[in-house]
């Protein structure tokens, strides 16, 4: 049973971990990279929100080869043994109506991330007595099975969301969740900082394609990718990119992303291989330190984001909040989700626009002007760690 502790002085909600029974996890093969059982954190809804469920995929990068996955298996990104057993629920997970006006009273679940493949893999690697389990798809299946009798089966409204690699996971499981819950539940999906682009870096190379390609092959993720996308894609791994998967997804979607996403800026658009002399080092640490020419170059990342999203601008099922802040993941941070100084577009915070989209209260698409025009941004957000490993 999850333990819930409220730290009222700091208005924090701390929620304990629920770990799936080890025997059941082993029997179904729904285990983390190291073979430990998967886990989630559940805070129960109440009152008018008791029939609502918000499922949030945790993020944390990927591993795409045996070496990086073996390293990851010995960390909290690959094993529940090393995870914190308590998680702070803030932003979209908050139970405070002043901090999360539309979803505070829903049942809110954080699915812990320990497979390294955005909950999509279904394979394993054996080398003697050593085993790496790539079982993200089975982990998803097992957690949903565990939640169904706890009330998810009778859900009236559902939002599947996630941040970063967790935001990417929503594209693989959105339609699946709708199918599992049937026609009575309203199911919608939100990707926060998960719209990873198929984009060339500043030197003209594309480092994302080979990375995702090797990940899909190693982890056996092709089986979890959208069948409609797979039927038309030249290479299966292309369906790991949201811009190619989304046209085939039928469930309503909301894309929350920075046009200058810090992770994509640092690792995909200006990866270390494209900057051997370190000329972008200061710019990466502080956007205000970017030269005029670097700022112009960065508009190419925004242009690629907007071009990938353009086919969905007129689709009623797709909502958007695309700002020009140097950020990565904005739904779980209270300051960026809903606060007095939160980023805004046309006087709407992220929380307000997401709510308008979900409950169909009004316009649900906002795209920011180019950097540095937005004075509501929290621009200096360091993002130095490499989440790929």
C-alpha positions in Angstrom: 0.0 0.0 0.0 1.4 3.4 -1.0 2.2 5.7 1.9 1.2 9.3 1.5 2.9 12.0 3.5 2.0 15.7 3.2 4.7 18.2 4.0 2.3 21.1 4.6 5.0 23.6 5.4 6.3 23.4 1.8 3.0 22.5 0.3 4.5 19.3 -1.0 2.8 16.0 -1.5 5.1 13.0 -1.1 3.8 9.7 -2.4 5.2 6.2 -1.6 6.2 3.6 -4.2 4.0 0.6 -5.0 6.2 -2.3 -6.3 4.6 -5.1 -8.3 5.0 -8.5 -6.6 8.4 -9.9 -7.6 7.0 -13.4 -8.4 4.3 -12.1 -10.7 6.8 -9.8 -12.4 9.2 -12.6 -13.0 6.4 -14.9 -14.3 5.2 -12.4 -16.8 8.7 -11.1 -17.7 7.6 -7.6 -16.8 10.9 -6.6 -15.2 13.4 -3.7 -15.2 16.8 -3.9 -17.0 18.3 -5.8 -14.1 15.4 -8.1 -13.4 13.8 -6.1 -10.5 10.0 -5.7 -10.5 8.6 -2.5 -11.9 6.9 0.2 -9.7 4.6 3.2 -9.7 3.3 5.8 -7.3 -0.5 6.3 -6.8 -2.3 9.1 -5.1 -6.0 8.6 -4.9 -8.5 11.0 -6.2 -11.5 12.3 -4.3 -14.9 13.9 -4.7 -15.7 15.0 -8.2 -12.3 13.8 -9.5 -12.7 10.2 -8.2 -13.5 9.0 -11.7 -10.5 10.8 -13.3 -7.2 9.1 -13.8 -3.9 10.8 -14.8 -1.1 8.4 -15.7 2.4 10.0 -16.0 5.3 8.2 -17.6 8.6 9.1 -15.9 11.4 10.2 -18.2 15.1 9.7 -18.2 16.7 9.1 -21.6 17.6 5.8 -23.2 20.2 3.1 -23.7 20.9 1.8 -27.2 23.7 -0.7 -26.8 24.7 -3.5 -24.4 27.4 -1.4 -22.7 25.2 1.6 -21.9 22.3 -0.6 -20.9 24.5 -2.6 -18.5 25.7 0.6 -16.9 22.1 1.8 -16.7 20.9 -1.4 -15.1 23.0 -0.5 -12.0 21.3 2.8 -11.5 17.8 4.1 -10.7 17.2 4.4 -14.4 17.4 0.6 -14.8 16.4 -0.9 -11.4 13.8 -0.2 -8.8 16.4 -1.3 -6.2 18.1 2.0 -6.6 15.1 4.2 -6.9 13.9 6.6 -4.2 10.8 5.1 -2.6 9.2 8.5 -2.2 8.3 10.9 -5.0 7.2 14.5 -4.7 4.0 15.1 -6.7 4.0 18.7 -8.1 2.8 20.5 -11.2 0.4 18.3 -13.1 0.6 15.7 -10.3 -0.2 18.1 -7.5 -3.3 17.6 -5.3 -3.6 21.4 -4.6 -6.4 23.1 -6.6 -4.3 26.4 -6.5 -1.4 24.6 -8.2 -3.2 22.1 -10.5 -6.7 23.5 -11.1 -8.1 20.8 -13.4 -6.5 17.6 -12.3 -5.8 18.0 -8.6 -8.6 15.7 -7.4 -8.0 13.0 -10.0 -6.3 9.7 -9.3 -2.7 10.5 -10.2 -0.1 7.8 -11.1 3.6 8.1 -11.8 5.0 5.1 -13.7 8.6 4.6 -12.8 11.0 4.3 -15.8 13.5 1.4 -15.7 13.7 -0.2 -19.1 15.7 2.4 -21.1 13.4 2.2 -24.2 10.4 4.4 -23.5 8.3 1.5 -22.3 8.5 0.0 -25.8 11.0 -2.9 -25.8 10.3 -6.6 -25.6 13.5 -8.7 -25.8 16.5 -9.6 -23.7 20.3 -10.0 -24.0 22.1 -12.9 -22.5 25.9 -13.3 -22.0 26.6 -16.3 -19.9 25.0 -15.7 -16.5 24.4 -12.0 -17.2 21.0 -10.9 -18.5 19.6 -7.6 -19.6 15.9 -7.4 -19.8 14.3 -5.0 -22.3 10.7 -5.3 -21.2 9.2 -1.9 -21.4 6.1 -3.1 -23.2 5.5 -5.8 -20.6 6.0 -3.3 -17.7 3.3 -1.1 -19.2 1.0 -4.1 -19.5 1.7 -5.2 -16.0 1.1 -1.8 -14.4 -2.1 -1.3 -16.3 -3.3 -4.7 -15.2 -2.5 -3.8 -11.6 -4.4 -0.5 -11.8 -7.5 -1.8 -13.5 -9.0 -3.4 -10.4 -8.0 -0.4 -8.3 -10.4 1.8 -10.2 -8.9 2.4 -13.6 -11.3 0.0 -15.2 -14.2 2.3 -14.2 -12.5 5.5 -15.1 -14.6 8.2 -16.7 -11.8 10.6 -17.8 -8.2 9.6 -18.4 -5.1 11.6 -19.4 -2.0 9.7 -20.3 1.0 12.0 -20.1 4.8 11.9 -19.7 8.0 13.9 -19.7 10.9 13.5 -22.1 11.4 9.8 -22.8 8.2 9.4 -20.9 6.5 11.9 -23.2 7.8 9.8 -26.1 6.2 6.7 -24.5 2.8 8.2 -24.8 2.9 8.0 -28.6 3.4 4.2 -28.3 0.6 3.5 -25.8 -2.0 6.2 -26.3 -4.4 4.3 -28.7 -3.7 1.1 -26.8 -5.0 2.6 -23.5 -8.1 3.9 -25.2 -8.7 0.4 -26.6 -8.2 -1.2 -23.2 -10.6 1.1 -21.4 -13.4 0.9 -24.1 -15.8 3.5 -25.3 -17.2 4.8 -22.1 -14.0 6.5 -20.9 -12.8 9.8 -22.4 -9.1 9.1 -23.1 -6.6 11.8 -24.2 -2.8 12.0 -24.2 -0.2 14.6 -23.5 3.5 14.6 -24.5 5.7 17.0 -22.5 9.1 17.5 -24.1 8.7 14.2 -25.9 8.4 15.4 -29.5 11.9 14.3 -30.5 12.7 15.5 -34.0 14.2 13.7 -37.0 16.7 16.6 -37.5 20.2 17.1 -38.8 22.7 18.7 -36.5 24.6 21.9 -37.3 27.3 20.0 -39.2 24.7 18.3 -41.5 24.8 14.9 -39.8 21.8 13.2 -38.3 22.9 11.5 -35.1 19.3 10.8 -33.9 18.4 8.3 -36.6 21.3 5.8 -35.9 20.7 6.2 -32.1 17.0 5.4 -32.3 17.6 2.7 -34.9 20.1 0.8 -32.7 17.7 1.2 -29.7 14.7 -0.2 -31.6 16.8 -3.1 -32.9 18.4 -4.0 -29.5 15.3 -3.7 -27.4 12.9 -5.3 -29.9 10.7 -2.2 -29.8 9.3 -2.5 -33.3 6.4 -4.6 -32.1 5.2 -1.7 -29.9 5.4 0.9 -32.7 2.3 2.2 -34.5 1.1 -0.3 -37.1 -0.1 2.4 -39.5 3.2 4.1 -39.4 5.1 0.9 -39.9 3.1 0.1 -43.0 4.3 3.2 -44.7 7.8 3.8 -43.2 10.9 2.9 -45.1 12.6 1.9 -41.9 10.7 0.7 -38.7 12.8 2.9 -36.4 11.3 6.0 -38.1 8.1 5.2 -36.2 10.0 5.9 -33.0 9.8 9.6 -34.0 6.6 11.3 -33.0 6.3 13.3 -36.2 5.8 10.1 -38.1 3.7 8.3 -35.5 1.2 11.0 -34.7 -0.6 11.1 -38.1 -1.7 7.5 -37.4 -2.9 8.0 -33.8 -6.6 8.5 -33.4 -6.8 9.5 -29.7 -6.8 13.3 -29.0 -3.3 14.6 -28.3 -1.6 17.6 -26.8 1.9 18.5 -27.6 3.7 20.5 -24.9 7.3 21.4 -26.1 9.8 24.1 -26.2 10.8 25.0 -29.7 14.3 25.2 -28.3 14.1 22.1 -26.2 17.2 22.0 -24.1 17.8 18.3 -24.5 17.4 18.4 -28.3 19.6 21.5 -28.5 22.4 19.9 -26.5 22.3 16.4 -27.8 20.7 16.3 -31.3 21.0 19.8 -32.8 24.4 20.7 -31.5 25.8 17.4 -30.2 29.5 17.3 -29.0 30.5 15.6 -32.3 29.3 18.7 -34.2 31.3 21.1 -32.0 34.8 19.6 -31.5 36.3 23.0 -30.5 33.6 23.7 -27.9 32.5 27.0 -29.5 28.9 26.4 -28.2 29.9 25.6 -24.6 28.9 29.0 -23.2 25.8 29.3 -25.3 24.6 25.9 -24.0 25.1 27.0 -20.4 23.3 30.3 -20.9 21.2 31.4 -23.9 22.1 35.0 -23.2 25.8 34.1 -23.9 25.0 32.9 -27.5 26.5 35.0 -30.2 24.3 36.6 -32.8 25.2 34.0 -35.4 24.5 31.2 -32.9 21.1 32.6 -32.1 20.4 32.7 -35.8 21.5 29.0 -36.1 19.2 28.1 -33.2 16.2 29.3 -35.2 16.8 26.2 -37.3 15.8 24.0 -34.4 12.6 26.0 -34.0 11.9 25.9 -37.7 12.3 22.1 -37.7 9.9 21.8 -34.8 7.3 24.0 -36.5 7.6 22.2 -39.8 7.0 18.9 -38.1 4.0 20.2 -36.3 2.5 22.1 -39.3 0.4 19.1 -40.6 -1.5 19.1 -37.2 -2.2 22.8 -36.9 -5.8 22.4 -38.3 -6.5 19.1 -36.6 -9.2 19.5 -33.9 -7.9 16.5 -32.0 -4.4 18.0 -31.5 -3.7 20.8 -29.0 -0.3 22.6 -28.7 1.7 24.8 -26.3 5.0 25.5 -28.1 6.9 28.2 -26.3 10.3 29.7 -26.9 11.8 29.0 -23.5 15.1 27.0 -23.2 13.4 24.3 -21.1 12.9 20.5 -21.0 9.8 19.1 -19.3 7.5 21.8 -18.0 4.4 19.9 -16.7 5.9 18.4 -13.5 7.7 21.6 -12.3 5.3 23.8 -10.4 7.0 27.0 -11.6 6.4 26.2 -15.2 3.1 24.4 -14.9 1.0 26.9 -12.9 2.4 29.6 -10.8 2.5 33.4 -10.6 5.6 33.6 -12.8 4.8 30.7 -15.1 5.6 30.9 -18.8 2.5 32.1 -20.7 1.2 32.4 -24.3 -1.5 34.9 -24.9 -2.1 35.2 -21.1 -2.5 31.4 -20.7 -0.3 29.2 -18.6 0.5 25.7 -19.6 -2.0 24.3 -17.1 -4.8 26.5 -18.3 -4.3 25.7 -22.0 -4.0 21.9 -21.3 -7.3 22.2 -19.3 -9.0 24.1 -22.1 -7.9 21.4 -24.5 -9.0 18.5 -22.4 -12.3 19.9 -21.3 -12.9 21.6 -24.7 -13.4 25.0 -23.2 -11.9 27.0 -26.0 -8.9 27.5 -28.2 -6.2 25.0 -27.6 -3.2 25.8 -29.8 -0.6 28.4 -29.0 2.8 28.8 -30.8 5.3 31.3 -29.5 7.3 33.9 -31.4 11.0 33.3 -31.9 13.6 33.6 -29.1 14.3 36.0 -27.5 10.8 37.6 -27.7 9.1 35.8 -24.7 9.6 37.7 -21.4 7.7 35.0 -19.4 10.4 32.3 -20.0 12.6 30.8 -17.4 15.5 30.7 -19.8 18.5 29.8 -17.7 17.9 26.1 -17.1 21.1 24.1 -17.0 20.8 20.7 -18.6 24.3 19.2 -18.6 23.7 15.5 -17.8 23.6 13.0 -20.7 20.3 11.2 -20.2 21.0 8.7 -22.9 22.9 6.5 -20.5 
